[in-house]
């Protein structure tokens, strides 16, 4: 659900900014989707670790986010720094394709961070305070019920 909202946000921002997607822009958009997936995987893996330790779902969600956030933040910030460097070099050399890649990737990464912080966290917190919190097996893969 969170990745669906992420894709909607990216498309909306691209539409608002009148971004023209070239082949390099599409590659950057695909890379940013991969980073959004990675952020969600990190969050859910930390959540499973906390559930294995016997925490309640509400506490596991809070602890999982607090432990996953540094890795998500660091990878996204290093990607944004790389985008700035690419943009600067492309501006100096007149390489508009590289500039488009850098801009598209930076937009996607920023929205990915916002999506992980706001959408994924909100959905999991709502789920942890609902009747779904009784069914911890919903938070582990189908073939791996032994995790809990």
VMD Tcl script that builds the backbone (N, CA, C; Angstrom):
set m [mol new atoms 444]
animate dup $m
set s [atomselect $m all]
$s set {name element resname resid chain x y z} {
  {N N UNK 1 A 0.834 -1.188 0.000}
  {CA C UNK 1 A 0.000 0.000 0.000}
  {C C UNK 1 A 0.877 1.249 0.000}
  {N N UNK 2 A 1.925 1.218 0.839}
  {CA C UNK 2 A 2.801 2.380 0.931}
  {C C UNK 2 A 3.536 2.623 -0.383}
  {N N UNK 3 A 3.949 1.555 -1.058}
  {CA C UNK 3 A 4.642 1.725 -2.337}
  {C C UNK 3 A 3.702 2.244 -3.423}
  {N N UNK 4 A 2.441 1.860 -3.342}
  {CA C UNK 4 A 1.445 2.394 -4.273}
  {C C UNK 4 A 1.314 3.906 -4.080}
  {N N UNK 5 A 1.220 4.338 -2.814}
  {CA C UNK 5 A 1.142 5.773 -2.541}
  {C C UNK 5 A 2.428 6.481 -2.956}
  {N N UNK 6 A 3.565 5.811 -2.783}
  {CA C UNK 6 A 4.839 6.380 -3.215}
  {C C UNK 6 A 4.805 6.655 -4.720}
  {N N UNK 7 A 4.362 5.658 -5.488}
  {CA C UNK 7 A 4.291 5.828 -6.945}
  {C C UNK 7 A 3.332 6.953 -7.328}
  {N N UNK 8 A 2.201 7.040 -6.635}
  {CA C UNK 8 A 1.258 8.131 -6.909}
  {C C UNK 8 A 1.880 9.492 -6.613}
  {N N UNK 9 A 2.606 9.595 -5.502}
  {CA C UNK 9 A 3.259 10.861 -5.153}
  {C C UNK 9 A 4.308 11.249 -6.184}
  {N N UNK 10 A 5.102 10.284 -6.619}
  {CA C UNK 10 A 6.136 10.575 -7.617}
  {C C UNK 10 A 5.497 11.059 -8.916}
  {N N UNK 11 A 4.476 10.367 -9.358}
  {CA C UNK 11 A 3.793 10.771 -10.596}
  {C C UNK 11 A 3.179 12.162 -10.444}
  {N N UNK 12 A 2.583 12.440 -9.279}
  {CA C UNK 12 A 1.975 13.753 -9.043}
  {C C UNK 12 A 3.027 14.862 -9.056}
  {N N UNK 13 A 4.164 14.627 -8.414}
  {CA C UNK 13 A 5.227 15.641 -8.392}
  {C C UNK 13 A 5.793 15.838 -9.792}
  {N N UNK 14 A 6.003 14.749 -10.524}
  {CA C UNK 14 A 6.490 14.879 -11.895}
  {C C UNK 14 A 5.510 15.681 -12.741}
  {N N UNK 15 A 4.231 15.460 -12.533}
  {CA C UNK 15 A 3.204 16.187 -13.288}
  {C C UNK 15 A 3.196 17.673 -12.896}
  {N N UNK 16 A 3.301 17.952 -11.583}
  {CA C UNK 16 A 3.309 19.342 -11.116}
  {C C UNK 16 A 4.521 20.113 -11.621}
  {N N UNK 17 A 5.669 19.454 -11.672}
  {CA C UNK 17 A 6.899 20.113 -12.096}
  {C C UNK 17 A 7.122 20.031 -13.601}
  {N N UNK 18 A 6.200 19.410 -14.310}
  {CA C UNK 18 A 6.314 19.220 -15.767}
  {C C UNK 18 A 7.629 18.556 -16.148}
  {N N UNK 19 A 7.946 17.474 -15.462}
  {CA C UNK 19 A 9.174 16.735 -15.732}
  {C C UNK 19 A 9.003 15.945 -17.023}
  {N N UNK 20 A 9.968 16.092 -17.922}
  {CA C UNK 20 A 9.980 15.298 -19.145}
  {C C UNK 20 A 10.875 14.097 -18.898}
  {N N UNK 21 A 10.299 12.911 -19.005}
  {CA C UNK 21 A 11.067 11.704 -18.726}
  {C C UNK 21 A 11.778 11.217 -19.983}
  {N N UNK 22 A 13.095 11.262 -19.935}
  {CA C UNK 22 A 13.914 10.665 -20.979}
  {C C UNK 22 A 14.271 9.257 -20.517}
  {N N UNK 23 A 15.073 8.577 -21.296}
  {CA C UNK 23 A 15.481 7.228 -20.917}
  {C C UNK 23 A 16.260 7.244 -19.600}
  {N N UNK 24 A 17.111 8.241 -19.424}
  {CA C UNK 24 A 17.858 8.332 -18.166}
  {C C UNK 24 A 16.936 8.689 -17.004}
  {N N UNK 25 A 15.917 9.494 -17.257}
  {CA C UNK 25 A 14.945 9.823 -16.218}
  {C C UNK 25 A 14.138 8.617 -15.797}
  {N N UNK 26 A 13.777 7.777 -16.758}
  {CA C UNK 26 A 13.054 6.546 -16.435}
  {C C UNK 26 A 13.940 5.619 -15.611}
  {N N UNK 27 A 15.224 5.540 -15.970}
  {CA C UNK 27 A 16.156 4.720 -15.192}
  {C C UNK 27 A 16.265 5.241 -13.762}
  {N N UNK 28 A 16.317 6.553 -13.608}
  {CA C UNK 28 A 16.385 7.140 -12.267}
  {C C UNK 28 A 15.107 6.868 -11.486}
  {N N UNK 29 A 13.967 6.931 -12.153}
  {CA C UNK 29 A 12.694 6.645 -11.483}
  {C C UNK 29 A 12.644 5.191 -11.023}
  {N N UNK 30 A 13.122 4.280 -11.858}
  {CA C UNK 30 A 13.158 2.863 -11.473}
  {C C UNK 30 A 14.112 2.659 -10.302}
  {N N UNK 31 A 15.252 3.333 -10.324}
  {CA C UNK 31 A 16.198 3.234 -9.213}
  {C C UNK 31 A 15.592 3.773 -7.922}
  {N N UNK 32 A 14.851 4.854 -8.008}
  {CA C UNK 32 A 14.231 5.413 -6.799}
  {C C UNK 32 A 13.126 4.502 -6.270}
  {N N UNK 33 A 12.412 3.806 -7.153}
  {CA C UNK 33 A 11.426 2.817 -6.696}
  {C C UNK 33 A 12.145 1.696 -5.952}
  {N N UNK 34 A 13.286 1.282 -6.469}
  {CA C UNK 34 A 14.085 0.264 -5.784}
  {C C UNK 34 A 14.522 0.716 -4.405}
  {N N UNK 35 A 14.870 1.985 -4.271}
  {CA C UNK 35 A 15.261 2.497 -2.956}
  {C C UNK 35 A 14.069 2.558 -2.012}
  {N N UNK 36 A 12.891 2.850 -2.541}
  {CA C UNK 36 A 11.681 2.849 -1.711}
  {C C UNK 36 A 11.361 1.440 -1.236}
  {N N UNK 37 A 11.526 0.464 -2.123}
  {CA C UNK 37 A 11.315 -0.936 -1.738}
  {C C UNK 37 A 12.322 -1.329 -0.664}
  {N N UNK 38 A 13.577 -0.916 -0.837}
  {CA C UNK 38 A 14.618 -1.222 0.141}
  {C C UNK 38 A 14.279 -0.640 1.509}
  {N N UNK 39 A 13.782 0.574 1.548}
  {CA C UNK 39 A 13.412 1.194 2.825}
  {C C UNK 39 A 12.314 0.399 3.512}
  {N N UNK 40 A 11.323 -0.039 2.742}
  {CA C UNK 40 A 10.241 -0.822 3.335}
  {C C UNK 40 A 10.726 -2.189 3.800}
  {N N UNK 41 A 11.639 -2.800 3.056}
  {CA C UNK 41 A 12.200 -4.084 3.485}
  {C C UNK 41 A 12.951 -3.911 4.796}
  {N N UNK 42 A 13.749 -2.855 4.904}
  {CA C UNK 42 A 14.471 -2.599 6.157}
  {C C UNK 42 A 13.507 -2.440 7.327}
  {N N UNK 43 A 12.446 -1.702 7.114}
  {CA C UNK 43 A 11.467 -1.473 8.180}
  {C C UNK 43 A 10.824 -2.784 8.613}
  {N N UNK 44 A 10.391 -3.590 7.650}
  {CA C UNK 44 A 9.714 -4.838 7.996}
  {C C UNK 44 A 10.666 -5.862 8.609}
  {N N UNK 45 A 11.922 -5.881 8.189}
  {CA C UNK 45 A 12.887 -6.792 8.807}
  {C C UNK 45 A 13.145 -6.407 10.259}
  {N N UNK 46 A 13.283 -5.128 10.516}
  {CA C UNK 46 A 13.459 -4.676 11.905}
  {C C UNK 46 A 12.219 -4.981 12.732}
  {N N UNK 47 A 11.049 -4.830 12.129}
  {CA C UNK 47 A 9.798 -5.149 12.810}
  {C C UNK 47 A 9.768 -6.623 13.198}
  {N N UNK 48 A 10.162 -7.497 12.276}
  {CA C UNK 48 A 10.192 -8.932 12.578}
  {C C UNK 48 A 11.192 -9.249 13.686}
  {N N UNK 49 A 12.349 -8.585 13.661}
  {CA C UNK 49 A 13.340 -8.805 14.720}
  {C C UNK 49 A 12.765 -8.441 16.083}
  {N N UNK 50 A 12.067 -7.327 16.143}
  {CA C UNK 50 A 11.483 -6.897 17.414}
  {C C UNK 50 A 10.372 -7.845 17.867}
  {N N UNK 51 A 9.588 -8.358 16.930}
  {CA C UNK 51 A 8.546 -9.324 17.289}
  {C C UNK 51 A 9.162 -10.620 17.804}
  {N N UNK 52 A 10.293 -11.028 17.210}
  {CA C UNK 52 A 10.991 -12.225 17.681}
  {C C UNK 52 A 11.479 -12.066 19.114}
  {N N UNK 53 A 11.787 -10.847 19.493}
  {CA C UNK 53 A 12.250 -10.589 20.860}
  {C C UNK 53 A 11.098 -10.556 21.858}
  {N N UNK 54 A 9.874 -10.725 21.371}
  {CA C UNK 54 A 8.722 -10.803 22.254}
  {C C UNK 54 A 8.041 -9.482 22.553}
  {N N UNK 55 A 8.362 -8.458 21.787}
  {CA C UNK 55 A 7.721 -7.167 22.017}
  {C C UNK 55 A 6.288 -7.180 21.483}
  {N N UNK 56 A 5.470 -6.288 22.013}
  {CA C UNK 56 A 4.121 -6.129 21.467}
  {C C UNK 56 A 4.240 -5.509 20.079}
  {N N UNK 57 A 3.196 -5.621 19.288}
  {CA C UNK 57 A 3.255 -5.093 17.923}
  {C C UNK 57 A 3.465 -3.588 17.920}
  {N N UNK 58 A 2.797 -2.886 18.809}
  {CA C UNK 58 A 2.943 -1.433 18.874}
  {C C UNK 58 A 4.380 -1.044 19.215}
  {N N UNK 59 A 4.961 -1.727 20.175}
  {CA C UNK 59 A 6.348 -1.439 20.554}
  {C C UNK 59 A 7.308 -1.870 19.446}
  {N N UNK 60 A 7.008 -2.993 18.793}
  {CA C UNK 60 A 7.868 -3.470 17.708}
  {C C UNK 60 A 7.875 -2.489 16.538}
  {N N UNK 61 A 6.725 -1.889 16.252}
  {CA C UNK 61 A 6.655 -0.895 15.176}
  {C C UNK 61 A 7.531 0.306 15.528}
  {N N UNK 62 A 7.403 0.812 16.739}
  {CA C UNK 62 A 8.207 1.975 17.153}
  {C C UNK 62 A 9.696 1.654 17.165}
  {N N UNK 63 A 10.060 0.514 17.737}
  {CA C UNK 63 A 11.473 0.134 17.799}
  {C C UNK 63 A 12.016 -0.180 16.407}
  {N N UNK 64 A 11.209 -0.840 15.586}
  {CA C UNK 64 A 11.644 -1.173 14.235}
  {C C UNK 64 A 11.956 0.065 13.418}
  {N N UNK 65 A 11.091 1.069 13.514}
  {CA C UNK 65 A 11.344 2.318 12.793}
  {C C UNK 65 A 12.571 3.036 13.329}
  {N N UNK 66 A 12.705 3.073 14.638}
  {CA C UNK 66 A 13.859 3.788 15.190}
  {C C UNK 66 A 15.171 3.096 14.836}
  {N N UNK 67 A 15.156 1.780 14.661}
  {CA C UNK 67 A 16.383 1.070 14.290}
  {C C UNK 67 A 16.627 1.074 12.783}
  {N N UNK 68 A 15.574 1.139 11.988}
  {CA C UNK 68 A 15.738 1.137 10.530}
  {C C UNK 68 A 16.049 2.532 9.992}
  {N N UNK 69 A 15.605 3.566 10.685}
  {CA C UNK 69 A 15.747 4.929 10.178}
  {C C UNK 69 A 17.190 5.342 9.891}
  {N N UNK 70 A 18.184 5.047 10.755}
  {CA C UNK 70 A 19.550 5.477 10.421}
  {C C UNK 70 A 20.062 4.906 9.096}
  {N N UNK 71 A 19.776 3.646 8.817}
  {CA C UNK 71 A 20.227 3.049 7.554}
  {C C UNK 71 A 19.512 3.686 6.367}
  {N N UNK 72 A 18.218 3.923 6.510}
  {CA C UNK 72 A 17.443 4.546 5.431}
  {C C UNK 72 A 17.932 5.969 5.192}
  {N N UNK 73 A 18.098 6.719 6.276}
  {CA C UNK 73 A 18.552 8.108 6.173}
  {C C UNK 73 A 19.930 8.190 5.521}
  {N N UNK 74 A 20.862 7.365 5.976}
  {CA C UNK 74 A 22.225 7.433 5.452}
  {C C UNK 74 A 22.292 7.072 3.972}
  {N N UNK 75 A 21.575 6.027 3.569}
  {CA C UNK 75 A 21.620 5.644 2.151}
  {C C UNK 75 A 20.981 6.717 1.276}
  {N N UNK 76 A 19.892 7.309 1.752}
  {CA C UNK 76 A 19.233 8.343 0.954}
  {C C UNK 76 A 20.047 9.627 0.898}
  {N N UNK 77 A 20.680 9.996 1.995}
  {CA C UNK 77 A 21.511 11.205 1.986}
  {C C UNK 77 A 22.724 11.019 1.085}
  {N N UNK 78 A 23.350 9.842 1.123}
  {CA C UNK 78 A 24.497 9.617 0.239}
  {C C UNK 78 A 24.065 9.627 -1.228}
  {N N UNK 79 A 22.871 9.134 -1.514}
  {CA C UNK 79 A 22.356 9.194 -2.884}
  {C C UNK 79 A 22.082 10.638 -3.295}
  {N N UNK 80 A 21.530 11.440 -2.379}
  {CA C UNK 80 A 21.276 12.851 -2.696}
  {C C UNK 80 A 22.576 13.622 -2.920}
  {N N UNK 81 A 23.605 13.312 -2.147}
  {CA C UNK 81 A 24.909 13.955 -2.357}
  {C C UNK 81 A 25.454 13.580 -3.731}
  {N N UNK 82 A 25.313 12.309 -4.091}
  {CA C UNK 82 A 25.741 11.866 -5.416}
  {C C UNK 82 A 24.961 12.589 -6.512}
  {N N UNK 83 A 23.667 12.782 -6.293}
  {CA C UNK 83 A 22.841 13.511 -7.271}
  {C C UNK 83 A 23.317 14.952 -7.425}
  {N N UNK 84 A 23.665 15.589 -6.309}
  {CA C UNK 84 A 24.182 16.963 -6.382}
  {C C UNK 84 A 25.478 17.025 -7.178}
  {N N UNK 85 A 26.365 16.070 -6.938}
  {CA C UNK 85 A 27.637 16.032 -7.671}
  {C C UNK 85 A 27.387 15.793 -9.158}
  {N N UNK 86 A 26.509 14.834 -9.464}
  {CA C UNK 86 A 26.170 14.572 -10.869}
  {C C UNK 86 A 25.572 15.807 -11.532}
  {N N UNK 87 A 24.682 16.479 -10.824}
  {CA C UNK 87 A 24.045 17.675 -11.376}
  {C C UNK 87 A 25.082 18.759 -11.637}
  {N N UNK 88 A 25.995 18.954 -10.700}
  {CA C UNK 88 A 27.011 19.990 -10.854}
  {C C UNK 88 A 27.926 19.690 -12.039}
  {N N UNK 89 A 28.430 18.434 -12.117}
  {CA C UNK 89 A 29.298 18.076 -13.240}
  {C C UNK 89 A 28.556 18.169 -14.568}
  {N N UNK 90 A 27.309 17.735 -14.578}
  {CA C UNK 90 A 26.529 17.802 -15.816}
  {C C UNK 90 A 26.297 19.250 -16.230}
  {N N UNK 91 A 26.105 20.126 -15.251}
  {CA C UNK 91 A 25.912 21.542 -15.546}
  {C C UNK 91 A 27.190 22.144 -16.128}
  {N N UNK 92 A 28.331 21.757 -15.580}
  {CA C UNK 92 A 29.615 22.268 -16.065}
  {C C UNK 92 A 29.933 21.770 -17.470}
  {N N UNK 93 A 29.535 20.518 -17.748}
  {CA C UNK 93 A 29.875 19.910 -19.033}
  {C C UNK 93 A 28.752 20.003 -20.062}
  {N N UNK 94 A 27.598 20.484 -19.645}
  {CA C UNK 94 A 26.473 20.610 -20.565}
  {C C UNK 94 A 25.793 19.292 -20.895}
  {N N UNK 95 A 25.874 18.342 -20.012}
  {CA C UNK 95 A 25.265 17.023 -20.238}
  {C C UNK 95 A 23.858 17.011 -19.647}
  {N N UNK 96 A 22.876 17.353 -20.467}
  {CA C UNK 96 A 21.503 17.459 -19.961}
  {C C UNK 96 A 20.917 16.102 -19.578}
  {N N UNK 97 A 21.385 15.037 -20.207}
  {CA C UNK 97 A 20.875 13.705 -19.865}
  {C C UNK 97 A 21.241 13.360 -18.426}
  {N N UNK 98 A 22.463 13.668 -18.043}
  {CA C UNK 98 A 22.908 13.379 -16.677}
  {C C UNK 98 A 22.183 14.282 -15.682}
  {N N UNK 99 A 21.939 15.531 -16.069}
  {CA C UNK 99 A 21.176 16.430 -15.197}
  {C C UNK 99 A 19.771 15.897 -14.965}
  {N N UNK 100 A 19.141 15.416 -16.008}
  {CA C UNK 100 A 17.800 14.843 -15.874}
  {C C UNK 100 A 17.787 13.626 -14.964}
  {N N UNK 101 A 18.818 12.799 -15.083}
  {CA C UNK 101 A 18.942 11.634 -14.207}
  {C C UNK 101 A 19.063 12.074 -12.758}
  {N N UNK 102 A 19.924 13.051 -12.504}
  {CA C UNK 102 A 20.155 13.520 -11.134}
  {C C UNK 102 A 18.900 14.141 -10.533}
  {N N UNK 103 A 18.203 14.949 -11.302}
  {CA C UNK 103 A 16.986 15.600 -10.794}
  {C C UNK 103 A 15.901 14.567 -10.520}
  {N N UNK 104 A 15.690 13.663 -11.462}
  {CA C UNK 104 A 14.649 12.647 -11.296}
  {C C UNK 104 A 14.951 11.741 -10.111}
  {N N UNK 105 A 16.198 11.328 -9.976}
  {CA C UNK 105 A 16.569 10.466 -8.852}
  {C C UNK 105 A 16.417 11.194 -7.524}
  {N N UNK 106 A 16.817 12.457 -7.466}
  {CA C UNK 106 A 16.697 13.188 -6.199}
  {C C UNK 106 A 15.233 13.382 -5.807}
  {N N UNK 107 A 14.361 13.656 -6.766}
  {CA C UNK 107 A 12.926 13.772 -6.462}
  {C C UNK 107 A 12.405 12.448 -5.918}
  {N N UNK 108 A 12.761 11.360 -6.578}
  {CA C UNK 108 A 12.308 10.044 -6.139}
  {C C UNK 108 A 12.817 9.667 -4.764}
  {N N UNK 109 A 14.064 9.995 -4.471}
  {CA C UNK 109 A 14.649 9.657 -3.167}
  {C C UNK 109 A 14.001 10.472 -2.056}
  {N N UNK 110 A 13.770 11.741 -2.292}
  {CA C UNK 110 A 13.124 12.581 -1.272}
  {C C UNK 110 A 11.713 12.075 -0.989}
  {N N UNK 111 A 10.975 11.747 -2.036}
  {CA C UNK 111 A 9.622 11.225 -1.833}
  {C C UNK 111 A 9.673 9.858 -1.162}
  {N N UNK 112 A 10.695 9.073 -1.463}
  {CA C UNK 112 A 10.856 7.766 -0.817}
  {C C UNK 112 A 11.041 7.911 0.689}
  {N N UNK 113 A 11.848 8.884 1.097}
  {CA C UNK 113 A 12.034 9.116 2.540}
  {C C UNK 113 A 10.736 9.566 3.185}
  {N N UNK 114 A 10.038 10.463 2.540}
  {CA C UNK 114 A 8.759 10.938 3.079}
  {C C UNK 114 A 7.762 9.793 3.162}
  {N N UNK 115 A 7.745 8.965 2.129}
  {CA C UNK 115 A 6.826 7.823 2.108}
  {C C UNK 115 A 7.131 6.841 3.229}
  {N N UNK 116 A 8.402 6.548 3.442}
  {CA C UNK 116 A 8.767 5.605 4.507}
  {C C UNK 116 A 8.420 6.170 5.873}
  {N N UNK 117 A 8.664 7.462 6.051}
  {CA C UNK 117 A 8.412 8.076 7.356}
  {C C UNK 117 A 6.937 8.273 7.644}
  {N N UNK 118 A 6.212 8.766 6.669}
  {CA C UNK 118 A 4.819 9.117 6.924}
  {C C UNK 118 A 3.845 7.993 6.602}
  {N N UNK 119 A 3.927 7.463 5.397}
  {CA C UNK 119 A 2.904 6.513 4.958}
  {C C UNK 119 A 3.098 5.143 5.598}
  {N N UNK 120 A 4.293 4.558 5.447}
  {CA C UNK 120 A 4.522 3.221 6.002}
  {C C UNK 120 A 4.359 3.228 7.511}
  {N N UNK 121 A 4.939 4.209 8.172}
  {CA C UNK 121 A 4.844 4.270 9.627}
  {C C UNK 121 A 3.397 4.457 10.076}
  {N N UNK 122 A 2.653 5.305 9.401}
  {CA C UNK 122 A 1.250 5.526 9.768}
  {C C UNK 122 A 0.422 4.265 9.579}
  {N N UNK 123 A 0.610 3.590 8.455}
  {CA C UNK 123 A -0.145 2.358 8.201}
  {C C UNK 123 A 0.163 1.314 9.264}
  {N N UNK 124 A 1.435 1.151 9.605}
  {CA C UNK 124 A 1.792 0.151 10.611}
  {C C UNK 124 A 1.305 0.534 12.003}
  {N N UNK 125 A 1.340 1.815 12.333}
  {CA C UNK 125 A 0.836 2.232 13.646}
  {C C UNK 125 A -0.672 2.039 13.750}
  {N N UNK 126 A -1.389 2.343 12.676}
  {CA C UNK 126 A -2.838 2.112 12.682}
  {C C UNK 126 A -3.120 0.620 12.811}
  {N N UNK 127 A -2.368 -0.199 12.077}
  {CA C UNK 127 A -2.566 -1.649 12.150}
  {C C UNK 127 A -2.228 -2.190 13.536}
  {N N UNK 128 A -1.213 -1.614 14.173}
  {CA C UNK 128 A -0.819 -2.113 15.494}
  {C C UNK 128 A -1.815 -1.734 16.576}
  {N N UNK 129 A -2.628 -0.719 16.327}
  {CA C UNK 129 A -3.643 -0.317 17.299}
  {C C UNK 129 A -5.038 -0.808 16.926}
  {N N UNK 130 A -5.117 -1.688 15.936}
  {CA C UNK 130 A -6.413 -2.209 15.508}
  {C C UNK 130 A -6.512 -3.690 15.870}
  {N N UNK 131 A -7.537 -4.318 15.378}
  {CA C UNK 131 A -7.712 -5.750 15.617}
  {C C UNK 131 A -6.626 -6.583 14.946}
  {N N UNK 132 A -5.947 -6.010 13.960}
  {CA C UNK 132 A -4.874 -6.728 13.275}
  {C C UNK 132 A -3.691 -7.011 14.191}
  {N N UNK 133 A -3.594 -6.307 15.298}
  {CA C UNK 133 A -2.475 -6.529 16.212}
  {C C UNK 133 A -2.565 -7.887 16.899}
  {N N UNK 134 A -3.721 -8.496 16.885}
  {CA C UNK 134 A -3.890 -9.821 17.501}
  {C C UNK 134 A -3.294 -10.926 16.629}
  {N N UNK 135 A -3.151 -10.655 15.339}
  {CA C UNK 135 A -2.691 -11.668 14.393}
  {C C UNK 135 A -1.254 -11.369 13.965}
  {N N UNK 136 A -0.290 -11.684 14.820}
  {CA C UNK 136 A 1.108 -11.388 14.526}
  {C C UNK 136 A 1.618 -12.169 13.326}
  {N N UNK 137 A 0.972 -13.296 13.009}
  {CA C UNK 137 A 1.429 -14.067 11.856}
  {C C UNK 137 A 1.218 -13.326 10.533}
  {N N UNK 138 A 0.454 -12.244 10.527}
  {CA C UNK 138 A 0.286 -11.434 9.322}
  {C C UNK 138 A 1.550 -10.650 8.977}
  {N N UNK 139 A 2.452 -10.534 9.916}
  {CA C UNK 139 A 3.635 -9.696 9.727}
  {C C UNK 139 A 4.881 -10.493 9.374}
  {N N UNK 140 A 4.724 -11.784 9.084}
  {CA C UNK 140 A 5.848 -12.627 8.672}
  {C C UNK 140 A 5.492 -13.298 7.349}
  {N N UNK 141 A 6.486 -13.742 6.579}
  {CA C UNK 141 A 6.200 -14.403 5.301}
  {C C UNK 141 A 5.358 -15.662 5.486}
  {N N UNK 142 A 4.618 -16.030 4.456}
  {CA C UNK 142 A 3.655 -17.136 4.536}
  {C C UNK 142 A 4.303 -18.460 4.928}
  {N N UNK 143 A 5.446 -18.775 4.390}
  {CA C UNK 143 A 6.077 -20.060 4.686}
  {C C UNK 143 A 6.934 -20.059 5.933}
  {N N UNK 144 A 6.992 -18.948 6.645}
  {CA C UNK 144 A 7.926 -18.817 7.769}
  {C C UNK 144 A 7.210 -18.515 9.071}
  {N N UNK 145 A 6.217 -19.278 9.425}
  {CA C UNK 145 A 5.486 -19.052 10.671}
  {C C UNK 145 A 6.336 -19.392 11.897}
  {N N UNK 146 A 7.457 -20.088 11.675}
  {CA C UNK 146 A 8.334 -20.449 12.788}
  {C C UNK 146 A 9.104 -19.250 13.337}
  {N N UNK 147 A 9.074 -18.135 12.634}
  {CA C UNK 147 A 9.825 -16.945 13.061}
  {C C UNK 147 A 9.313 -16.438 14.399}
  {N N UNK 148 A 8.003 -16.472 14.574}
  {CA C UNK 148 A 7.436 -15.953 15.819}
  {C C UNK 148 A 7.468 -17.016 16.849}
}
mol reanalyze $m
mol bondsrecalc $m
mol representation Tube
mol addrep $m
